């Protein structure tokens, strides 16, 4: 049986626009700057752009793992703060849309890293597609990015409901994004939790808030992540707090995380 130290954290949202990729990228770099061995995997089907936010365009992608004899070491590259980036490829996911052989190939590629990293941040695709939900459920922590817009609020609820009903997920972490401050973020989370827990047998934890910050937009325009480009910005400080909470979180190794590394046969996960 393969032992793993890596905790798989799937970052999810609704149909888009909630800031999911920005959260994924900045959280991964912030964790790496804390001294944690961090891997960022871009699995946002059709919109793979984590590398662009890190200023790391070009090179091989996840697609090369299933289309050639490439190894993960051939496509992974070092990003800011020492984070290991696995670039995504538009049109390629890691869920039900792949044939069994392709999924086995990807599992075999990631498995050797199960004991070599501390955190795997997975930027997942938005929406309710079965492929996206399957990938999100293959994790130890599901981190929902929640924005205040009514559509984003309802989309986040729909994704959470899909995960609870279709995949028996019962515990979720939430980060409130693009809010005016911690108080507004907490109020948004409380409204969301009241709706969710009224209808679904799940538990939600609020890990913090990321403020609306013009430095985030400036960082995107310069193709750098905010925590590196503007380390003193309010959003960067918030990502630092979020990273510390994630690093300190009591996160059991769940069957979903085993599945991500293709170890379900060893652990009996389904």
VEXBA-16669 format. One record per residue (C-alpha): x, y, z. Coordinates in steps of 0.5 Angstrom, whole numbers. Example, Ala and Ser with C-alpha at 12.3 -4.5 7.8 and 13.67 -1.06 7.14 Angstrom:
+-------+-------+-------+
|  east | north |    up |
+-------+-------+-------+
|    25 |    -9 |    16 |
|    27 |    -2 |    14 |
+-------+-------+-------+
# end
This chain:
+-------+-------+-------+
|  east | north |    up |
+-------+-------+-------+
|     0 |     0 |     0 |
|     3 |     7 |    -2 |
|     3 |    12 |     4 |
|     1 |    19 |     2 |
|     3 |    26 |     5 |
|    -1 |    30 |     0 |
|    -7 |    33 |     2 |
|   -12 |    34 |    -4 |
|   -16 |    41 |    -4 |
|   -21 |    42 |   -10 |
|   -22 |    49 |   -11 |
|   -29 |    50 |   -14 |
|   -35 |    55 |   -15 |
|   -41 |    56 |   -20 |
|   -41 |    57 |   -27 |
|   -35 |    62 |   -27 |
|   -34 |    69 |   -25 |
|   -33 |    68 |   -18 |
|   -25 |    68 |   -18 |
|   -24 |    61 |   -17 |
|   -17 |    61 |   -21 |
|   -15 |    67 |   -18 |
|   -16 |    64 |   -11 |
|   -13 |    57 |   -13 |
|    -6 |    60 |   -16 |
|    -5 |    65 |   -10 |
|    -7 |    60 |    -5 |
|    -2 |    55 |    -8 |
|     3 |    60 |    -8 |
|     2 |    63 |    -1 |
|     2 |    55 |     2 |
|     9 |    55 |    -2 |
|    12 |    61 |     1 |
|    10 |    58 |     8 |
|    15 |    52 |     7 |
|    10 |    47 |     5 |
|    11 |    43 |    -1 |
|     5 |    45 |    -6 |
|     3 |    43 |   -13 |
|    -2 |    47 |   -17 |
|    -6 |    42 |   -22 |
|   -10 |    46 |   -27 |
|   -16 |    42 |   -29 |
|   -21 |    48 |   -31 |
|   -24 |    44 |   -37 |
|   -24 |    49 |   -43 |
|   -21 |    55 |   -39 |
|   -14 |    53 |   -37 |
|   -11 |    59 |   -35 |
|    -7 |    58 |   -28 |
|     0 |    58 |   -32 |
|    -2 |    65 |   -35 |
|    -4 |    68 |   -28 |
|     3 |    66 |   -26 |
|     7 |    69 |   -32 |
|     8 |    62 |   -35 |
|     6 |    61 |   -42 |
|     7 |    55 |   -46 |
|    10 |    48 |   -45 |
|     7 |    42 |   -44 |
|     0 |    40 |   -41 |
|    -4 |    35 |   -38 |
|    -6 |    33 |   -45 |
|     1 |    30 |   -46 |
|     0 |    25 |   -40 |
|    -5 |    22 |   -44 |
|    -3 |    23 |   -51 |
|     5 |    21 |   -51 |
|    10 |    17 |   -46 |
|    11 |    24 |   -42 |
|    12 |    23 |   -35 |
|     9 |    28 |   -30 |
|    16 |    31 |   -29 |
|    16 |    33 |   -36 |
|    11 |    38 |   -36 |
|    11 |    40 |   -29 |
|    15 |    47 |   -28 |
|    17 |    51 |   -22 |
|    13 |    57 |   -21 |
|    13 |    63 |   -16 |
|    15 |    61 |    -9 |
|    17 |    54 |   -11 |
|    10 |    52 |   -13 |
|    10 |    46 |   -17 |
|     5 |    48 |   -23 |
|     2 |    42 |   -27 |
|    -1 |    46 |   -33 |
|    -8 |    45 |   -36 |
|   -10 |    44 |   -43 |
|   -17 |    47 |   -46 |
|   -21 |    41 |   -47 |
|   -18 |    36 |   -42 |
|   -21 |    34 |   -36 |
|   -20 |    29 |   -30 |
|   -27 |    26 |   -30 |
|   -32 |    22 |   -33 |
|   -31 |    25 |   -40 |
|   -24 |    21 |   -40 |
|   -24 |    13 |   -42 |
|   -21 |     9 |   -37 |
|   -15 |     8 |   -40 |
|   -13 |    15 |   -40 |
|   -16 |    16 |   -33 |
|   -11 |    10 |   -31 |
|    -5 |    14 |   -34 |
|    -6 |    20 |   -30 |
|    -7 |    16 |   -24 |
|     0 |    13 |   -25 |
|     3 |    20 |   -27 |
|     1 |    23 |   -20 |
|     2 |    17 |   -16 |
|     9 |    18 |   -15 |
|     8 |    25 |   -12 |
|     3 |    22 |    -6 |
|     9 |    22 |    -1 |
|    13 |    28 |    -4 |
|     8 |    34 |    -3 |
|     4 |    37 |     2 |
|    -1 |    40 |    -1 |
|    -4 |    39 |    -8 |
|    -9 |    45 |   -10 |
|   -13 |    43 |   -16 |
|   -17 |    48 |   -20 |
|   -23 |    45 |   -22 |
|   -28 |    47 |   -28 |
|   -34 |    51 |   -26 |
|   -41 |    48 |   -27 |
|   -45 |    42 |   -26 |
|   -42 |    37 |   -31 |
|   -41 |    30 |   -28 |
|   -34 |    31 |   -30 |
|   -33 |    37 |   -26 |
|   -36 |    34 |   -20 |
|   -33 |    27 |   -20 |
|   -26 |    31 |   -20 |
|   -28 |    36 |   -14 |
|   -31 |    30 |   -10 |
|   -24 |    26 |   -11 |
|   -21 |    31 |    -6 |
|   -19 |    31 |     2 |
|   -22 |    38 |     2 |
|   -27 |    42 |    -2 |
|   -26 |    49 |    -2 |
|   -32 |    53 |    -5 |
|   -31 |    60 |    -7 |
|   -37 |    64 |    -6 |
|   -38 |    71 |    -9 |
|   -44 |    76 |    -7 |
|   -47 |    76 |   -14 |
|   -54 |    73 |   -14 |
|   -52 |    68 |   -20 |
|   -46 |    66 |   -16 |
|   -49 |    65 |   -10 |
|   -54 |    60 |   -13 |
|   -49 |    57 |   -18 |
|   -45 |    55 |   -11 |
|   -51 |    52 |    -8 |
|   -52 |    48 |   -14 |
|   -45 |    45 |   -14 |
|   -45 |    44 |    -7 |
|   -52 |    40 |    -8 |
|   -50 |    36 |   -14 |
|   -44 |    34 |   -10 |
|   -48 |    32 |    -4 |
|   -53 |    28 |    -7 |
|   -49 |    25 |   -13 |
|   -43 |    24 |    -9 |
|   -45 |    24 |    -2 |
|   -40 |    29 |     0 |
|   -42 |    32 |     7 |
|   -37 |    37 |     9 |
|   -35 |    43 |     5 |
|   -30 |    49 |     7 |
|   -32 |    56 |     4 |
|   -28 |    62 |     2 |
|   -32 |    69 |     1 |
|   -29 |    72 |    -5 |
|   -29 |    80 |    -7 |
|   -32 |    82 |    -1 |
|   -32 |    89 |     3 |
|   -29 |    86 |     9 |
|   -29 |    80 |    14 |
|   -35 |    83 |    17 |
|   -39 |    83 |    10 |
|   -35 |    76 |     8 |
|   -38 |    73 |    15 |
|   -45 |    75 |    13 |
|   -45 |    73 |     6 |
|   -42 |    66 |     9 |
|   -48 |    66 |    14 |
|   -53 |    67 |     9 |
|   -50 |    61 |     5 |
|   -50 |    57 |    10 |
|   -57 |    58 |    13 |
|   -60 |    56 |     6 |
|   -55 |    50 |     5 |
|   -56 |    47 |    12 |
|   -64 |    48 |    11 |
|   -64 |    43 |     5 |
|   -58 |    39 |     6 |
|   -55 |    34 |    11 |
|   -48 |    38 |    10 |
|   -43 |    42 |    15 |
|   -40 |    48 |    12 |
|   -33 |    52 |    15 |
|   -32 |    59 |    13 |
|   -24 |    59 |    12 |
|   -24 |    67 |    11 |
|   -25 |    72 |     6 |
|   -21 |    76 |     0 |
|   -23 |    83 |     0 |
|   -25 |    87 |    -7 |
|   -18 |    89 |    -8 |
|   -16 |    93 |   -15 |
|    -9 |    90 |   -14 |
|   -12 |    83 |   -16 |
|   -14 |    86 |   -22 |
|    -7 |    90 |   -23 |
|    -4 |    83 |   -22 |
|    -8 |    79 |   -27 |
|    -6 |    85 |   -32 |
|     1 |    84 |   -31 |
|     1 |    76 |   -31 |
|     3 |    75 |   -24 |
|     0 |    73 |   -18 |
|    -2 |    78 |   -13 |
|     2 |    75 |    -7 |
|     8 |    76 |   -11 |
|     7 |    82 |   -15 |
|     4 |    86 |    -9 |
|     5 |    82 |    -3 |
|     3 |    88 |     2 |
|    -4 |    89 |    -2 |
|   -10 |    87 |     3 |
|   -12 |    81 |    -2 |
|    -5 |    78 |    -1 |
|    -5 |    79 |     7 |
|   -12 |    75 |     6 |
|    -9 |    70 |     2 |
|    -3 |    69 |     7 |
|    -9 |    68 |    13 |
|   -12 |    63 |     8 |
|    -6 |    59 |     7 |
|    -5 |    59 |    14 |
|   -12 |    56 |    16 |
|   -11 |    51 |    10 |
|    -4 |    49 |    13 |
|    -7 |    48 |    20 |
|   -13 |    45 |    18 |
|   -15 |    38 |    21 |
|   -16 |    35 |    14 |
|   -17 |    27 |    15 |
|   -14 |    23 |     9 |
|   -21 |    21 |     5 |
|   -23 |    16 |     0 |
|   -23 |    22 |    -5 |
|   -16 |    24 |    -4 |
|   -14 |    16 |    -5 |
|   -18 |    16 |   -12 |
|   -14 |    23 |   -14 |
|    -8 |    19 |   -14 |
|   -11 |    12 |   -17 |
|   -10 |     9 |   -10 |
|   -17 |     6 |    -9 |
|   -15 |    -1 |   -11 |
|   -11 |     0 |    -5 |
|   -15 |     3 |     0 |
|   -22 |     0 |    -2 |
|   -25 |     7 |    -4 |
|   -30 |     8 |    -9 |
+-------+-------+-------+
# end
